[in-house]
Amino acid sequence: MAPAGYYLAGIEVACGYRQRGVARSLTEARLSWIAQRASTAWCVVNAQNTASLALHRALGFEELARAPRFGTVVFNGGSGLLLSKEVVSSRGPAKAQV
């Protein structure tokens, strides 16, 4: 089961703009937003999505679990990975999630 918290959800970059850092910049901005609200960011990724896995691993996400589904997200024909990353706010300690 996926824990409660703030999850990153899909980013799709148009073909002509891929490999230019767009997804990384957007993901870093979302991580900054999460850091103002919680100490951990979560992500569920299809195990076959190598581009997303490479991005999240480069940003420090670690794999916690593999399963055919997490919550309501079902991975047909494969499995999903539950990833997490501790985030730190540049404005001080993160606020606890209620």
Secondary structure, DSSP 8 states (H G I E B T S, - for coil): ---SSEEE------GGGTTSSHHHHHHHHHHHHHHTT-SEEEEEEETT-HHHHHHHHHTT-EEEEEESEETTEE-TTS-EEEEEEE--BTTBS-----
